[in-house]
Amino acid sequence: MDHITPNYNKEYSGSLLGDIPDLQLHGYSDAAFADSVDRKLISGYIYKLVSGLVSHKSTKQSIFTTSITEAEYIAMTYAAKEALWLRQLLTDLGYTGKDLLLIHLYSDN
């Protein structure tokens, strides 16, 4: 039996990513204040682009915090740095959409 695969190729003019609409970048960050062993902050983030996971990180930090608010602020700082890097990566790949001017970063505090 022969299998026929339809041709789904599309031709795009311009840059590699320039014509793809709505590449909304969404980030989510969280932090655990401290564990009972060494009292260090555990923080992490994920980033989704068009509902697909494109970046994630979870790590124990080397700094000590005195409140959960401070821990969440530090986690969001690391997540914001990643957002700027991802935006620059998409720009370097040729994406020129205006939807990357605003990057959504969510935290539970």
C-alpha positions in Angstrom: 0.0 0.0 0.0 1.3 3.4 -1.0 1.1 6.2 1.5 0.7 9.7 0.1 1.9 12.6 2.3 0.3 15.9 1.5 2.6 18.9 0.9 2.1 21.3 3.9 4.9 23.6 2.9 4.2 27.3 2.8 6.3 30.0 1.3 7.0 33.0 3.5 8.5 36.2 2.2 10.9 38.2 4.3 12.8 36.9 7.3 12.6 33.5 8.9 10.1 34.4 11.6 8.9 37.8 10.3 5.5 36.8 9.0 4.3 34.5 11.8 1.6 36.3 13.8 1.1 36.4 17.6 4.2 35.0 19.2 3.1 35.8 22.7 5.8 35.1 25.2 4.5 34.1 28.7 6.6 33.5 31.7 5.8 32.0 35.1 8.0 32.3 38.2 7.8 30.9 41.7 10.0 30.6 44.8 10.1 28.5 47.8 11.2 30.6 50.8 13.7 28.1 52.3 14.1 24.5 53.1 14.8 23.2 56.6 18.4 22.0 55.9 20.4 25.1 54.7 17.7 27.8 54.6 18.4 28.7 50.9 15.9 29.9 48.4 14.7 27.6 45.7 13.4 29.5 42.6 12.4 28.7 39.1 10.7 29.9 36.0 9.3 28.6 32.7 8.5 30.4 29.4 6.0 29.4 26.9 5.8 30.7 23.3 2.6 30.0 21.4 1.7 27.5 24.2 4.9 25.5 23.8 7.6 25.4 26.5 10.8 27.1 25.3 12.8 27.7 28.5 12.8 26.6 32.1 15.1 26.6 35.1 14.9 25.6 38.7 17.8 26.2 41.1 18.8 26.6 44.7 20.2 30.1 45.1 23.3 31.0 47.0 21.7 34.1 48.7 19.7 34.2 51.8 16.4 36.0 52.1 14.5 37.2 55.1 10.9 37.0 53.7 8.8 35.2 51.0 8.3 38.6 49.3 12.0 39.0 48.9 12.3 35.4 47.6 9.6 36.0 45.0 11.2 39.3 43.9 14.5 37.5 43.4 12.9 34.7 41.4 11.1 37.3 39.2 14.4 39.1 38.6 16.0 35.9 37.2 12.9 35.3 35.1 12.9 38.8 33.7 16.5 38.4 32.7 15.6 35.3 30.8 12.7 37.1 29.1 15.0 39.8 27.8 17.4 37.1 26.4 14.5 35.3 24.7 13.2 38.5 23.1 16.7 39.2 21.8 17.0 35.7 20.4 13.7 36.0 18.5 14.8 39.4 17.2 18.1 37.9 16.1 16.2 35.2 14.3 14.4 37.9 12.3 11.0 38.2 14.2 9.7 41.7 13.9 6.3 41.5 15.5 5.0 44.1 18.0 3.7 41.4 20.3 7.2 41.0 21.9 7.2 44.6 23.2 5.1 43.3 26.1 6.2 40.1 27.7 3.8 38.6 30.3 5.5 37.5 33.5 3.3 35.9 36.2 4.1 35.2 39.8 2.0 34.0 42.7 2.7 37.1 44.8 
